[in-house]
Amino acid sequence: MAKKDITLPAPEDEKLLNDIVENSVDYVEVRGKKYAISWLRRGTIRKFTNAMQKSGNDDKISCQCAASIILNGYWKIKFFYPVLWRWFYYIKQYGDHELMQVIATGKKKIPVEDYLTATIYLTAMKDTMMTMTKEEAEHILHEPSTGKAGK
């Protein structure tokens, strides 16, 4: 087994990490109005997931999701979400093509890696996990990833 060399992170990786730590803001312009989009909070992700599942009118979904991405906070969403998405949909009548930049920037601002890593660690720490012997664990680790399920 070849030993991996530890290398320093690339400048792009350092910039990305700094943006995450500093909760950097990206600005998106829709019809001349600039909106600030920072890293999405868990409640914001929950809100647009809920809107995606409940909405019966597909035309409204992009306005609802864009409003939650722009507000991005529990109290802002609690008080301003019903007004903002309706403002986008009924008054401004934004189309999907106009809100696409907000949605695309919001997608980049979801901290997926941390969530997945935390989930993996927490799953491995459960006390209900079956304890394996050393031989069983080594057998599973050395088994090809395209085993029986890949046939």
N, C-alpha and C positions, 0 to 999 in steps of 0.2 A: 504494500500500500504506500503510495507516494505521500510524502509529508507536505502539507500546504504551508507555503511561506506567508507570514503575516506582512501585509503591506499597508502603507498609510492610505487613508481615504483620499479619493480624488477631490479636487476643489468643488466640483458640482455636488458631491455627497455632503461635504462640509456645509455648503450653502443651504442645501435642503434641510439638514439637521438644524441649522441655525434658524431657518424660517419656521420650523416646527416649534422649537423652544421659545422663540420670540413671538409666536402666534402672528406671523406676518399677514399682511392684508394685500390682496390683489384687487384691483379696481376693474370693473366691467362697465361699459357704457351702453345704455339702451336709450335710443332716441335722444341723445344729448344729455341724459341724466346719468351721473356716475354713482355706482353702488359699490360699497366696500364688502369684500367677502373674505372672511378669515377662516381658520380651521374649524370645521363643523363640530358642534357639540353633539353628544349622544341624544339629547332631546330633539334636536333639529332633525337628525337622521330618522328618529322614531316618528316625527311629525310627517315628513314627506313619505315615509313608508306607509303610514296610516292613510294619507291622502290617496296614494296609489291604489290601495286595496279597497277603499270605500267609494271613491268617486264613480258615479254612473255616467257622467258626461266627460268624455275624453278630451274635449276642447278646454276644459277648466284645469286639467291636471298640471299642465306646464305653468300656469299662473299660480296655482296653489303651491307647487314645489319651489318655484322661484321665490315666492314670498317667504317661505320658511327658510330657504338658504340665505336670503338677504337679512332677515331678522336674526336668525342664529342665536337664540338665547331663550330660556324658559319664560321670563317675564315679558320680553318683547313679543314672543309668539303668543303668549296668553292674552295680551291686551291688543296687539296691533294686527295679528294674522288675519282675522275675519275681515278687517277693513282693507288691508293691503292687497290681498289676492282679488277681492272684488274690484278694487281700484284698477288693478292691472287688467282684469277681464272685462268689466263693463264700461269703465270710463276711458282708460287708455287703449283698450282693445289690442293689447300686445298679441302678436302671433307667435307660434312656436319658433319660427326662424329668428325672431328678435330676442326671445328668452333663452335660446340655445346656448349663448355665451355664458349666461349666468349659471345654467345647469352644468355645462362642461367645466367651468371653474370650480363649482361646488363639488363635482365628482373628484377633482384633483385634491380637494381639501379634506377628504375623508381619511383619517389615520388608520388605514386598514391593517398595516403590518403589526402595529402595537396590539390591536384587538386580536388578531390571529395568534400572535405569540403568547399573549396572556391566556387565551382559551386553551392552547396546547399545554401550557404549564399547569393551569388549574385542572385540566382533565387528568394529567399525569399525577397530580397530588391527591386525587380523591381516595378516600379510605375504602371505598367499595370496589376499587380496581382489583382484579384478580392478581395475586402475587405469582410471579413466574420464577422458575429456577433459572440459574445462570445459563444452563444449556438451552432451555426454551427461548430465552431472550436472544441468545446468540443465533439460534436457528431462524428466528423471525427477522433479525437484522440482516442476515446473509441471504435470505430468500429473495429471488429476483422480483422486482416490482411488477412484472408482467406474468405473475404466477397463474394459478388456476382461474382467477377471475378474468384474466386477459384473453382467454381462449374463446 
